[in-house]
Amino acid sequence: MREIDIEQLATAIDGGAVVVDVRETAEYAEGHVPGARNIPMGHLTGRLGELDRSAVVHLICASGNRSAAMADVLGAHGFDAVNVTGGTGAWIRSGRRVDRG
């Protein structure tokens, strides 16, 4: 599994990266990386058809643990998946903008 940090994620987002936040809906609503799409980890395998297999999928959660597990799952299903280490917590601590709702 590949991993990137939030600096690399910010660069990827500037380039139009696909970002999937695997936290629960309430966690996501409290604050998430701008442009991230919420697919809670318990729903991810049932919603694989919603993801573009030709794009790198950047997975994020609160700290990087859940997203690491889901990056492995997506990789096993043939996706090019990347885990964001430090997760949304690191993004927020860096002072970057978050979206709510």
TAHUZI-V165547 format. One record per residue. N is the residue number from 0. PHI is phi in radians with two decimals (* if undefined). PSI is psi as a letter, one per 30 degrees, with the letter a starting at -180 (NA if undefined). OMEGA is omega as a letter, one per 20 degrees, with the letter a starting at -180 (* if undefined). Layout:
# TAHUZI-V165547
n->N phi->PHI psi->PSI omega->OMEGA
n->N phi->PHI psi->PSI omega->OMEGA
This chain:
# TAHUZI-V165547
n->0 phi->* psi->k omega->r
n->1 phi->-1.49 psi->k omega->r
n->2 phi->-2.33 psi->k omega->r
n->3 phi->-2.33 psi->l omega->r
n->4 phi->-1.72 psi->a omega->a
n->5 phi->-1.21 psi->f omega->r
n->6 phi->-1.11 psi->e omega->r
n->7 phi->-1.16 psi->e omega->r
n->8 phi->-1.11 psi->e omega->a
n->9 phi->-1.02 psi->e omega->r
n->10 phi->-1.13 psi->e omega->r
n->11 phi->-1.11 psi->e omega->r
n->12 phi->-1.10 psi->e omega->r
n->13 phi->-1.03 psi->f omega->r
n->14 phi->-1.63 psi->g omega->r
n->15 phi->1.59 psi->g omega->a
n->16 phi->-1.02 psi->k omega->r
n->17 phi->-1.51 psi->k omega->a
n->18 phi->-2.14 psi->k omega->r
n->19 phi->-2.06 psi->k omega->r
n->20 phi->-1.64 psi->j omega->a
n->21 phi->-1.68 psi->g omega->r
n->22 phi->-1.30 psi->l omega->r
n->23 phi->-1.16 psi->l omega->a
n->24 phi->-0.97 psi->e omega->a
n->25 phi->-1.14 psi->e omega->r
n->26 phi->-1.11 psi->e omega->r
n->27 phi->-1.02 psi->e omega->a
n->28 phi->-1.12 psi->f omega->a
n->29 phi->-1.21 psi->f omega->r
n->30 phi->2.81 psi->k omega->a
n->31 phi->-2.52 psi->l omega->r
n->32 phi->-1.08 psi->k omega->r
n->33 phi->-0.95 psi->k omega->r
n->34 phi->1.53 psi->f omega->r
n->35 phi->-1.23 psi->k omega->r
n->36 phi->-1.75 psi->k omega->a
n->37 phi->-1.61 psi->j omega->r
n->38 phi->-2.34 psi->j omega->a
n->39 phi->-0.95 psi->k omega->a
n->40 phi->-0.96 psi->e omega->r
n->41 phi->-1.20 psi->f omega->a
n->42 phi->-1.91 psi->f omega->a
n->43 phi->-1.04 psi->e omega->a
n->44 phi->-1.14 psi->f omega->r
n->45 phi->-1.37 psi->f omega->a
n->46 phi->-2.10 psi->g omega->a
n->47 phi->-1.01 psi->e omega->a
n->48 phi->-1.13 psi->f omega->r
n->49 phi->-1.47 psi->f omega->a
n->50 phi->-1.78 psi->k omega->a
n->51 phi->-1.46 psi->j omega->a
n->52 phi->-1.20 psi->f omega->a
n->53 phi->-1.54 psi->f omega->a
n->54 phi->-1.87 psi->l omega->r
n->55 phi->-1.24 psi->k omega->r
n->56 phi->-1.80 psi->j omega->r
n->57 phi->-1.64 psi->j omega->a
n->58 phi->-1.84 psi->k omega->a
n->59 phi->-2.42 psi->k omega->r
n->60 phi->-2.44 psi->b omega->a
n->61 phi->-1.31 psi->e omega->a
n->62 phi->-2.25 psi->f omega->a
n->63 phi->2.01 psi->f omega->a
n->64 phi->-1.34 psi->e omega->a
n->65 phi->-1.13 psi->e omega->a
n->66 phi->-1.17 psi->e omega->r
n->67 phi->-1.11 psi->e omega->r
n->68 phi->-1.10 psi->e omega->a
n->69 phi->-1.28 psi->f omega->r
n->70 phi->-1.11 psi->e omega->r
n->71 phi->-1.12 psi->e omega->r
n->72 phi->-1.09 psi->e omega->a
n->73 phi->-1.10 psi->e omega->r
n->74 phi->-1.04 psi->e omega->r
n->75 phi->-1.17 psi->f omega->r
n->76 phi->-1.72 psi->g omega->r
n->77 phi->1.56 psi->g omega->r
n->78 phi->-1.54 psi->l omega->r
n->79 phi->-1.58 psi->j omega->a
n->80 phi->-1.95 psi->k omega->a
n->81 phi->-2.23 psi->k omega->r
n->82 phi->-1.59 psi->k omega->r
n->83 phi->-1.71 psi->j omega->a
n->84 phi->-1.22 psi->k omega->a
n->85 phi->1.49 psi->f omega->r
n->86 phi->1.01 psi->a omega->a
n->87 phi->-1.11 psi->e omega->r
n->88 phi->-1.02 psi->e omega->r
n->89 phi->-1.15 psi->e omega->r
n->90 phi->-1.05 psi->e omega->a
n->91 phi->-1.14 psi->e omega->r
n->92 phi->-1.07 psi->f omega->a
n->93 phi->-1.34 psi->f omega->r
n->94 phi->1.52 psi->g omega->r
n->95 phi->-1.27 psi->l omega->a
n->96 phi->-1.17 psi->k omega->r
n->97 phi->-2.17 psi->l omega->r
n->98 phi->-1.74 psi->l omega->r
n->99 phi->-2.17 psi->l omega->r
n->100 phi->1.76 psi->NA omega->*
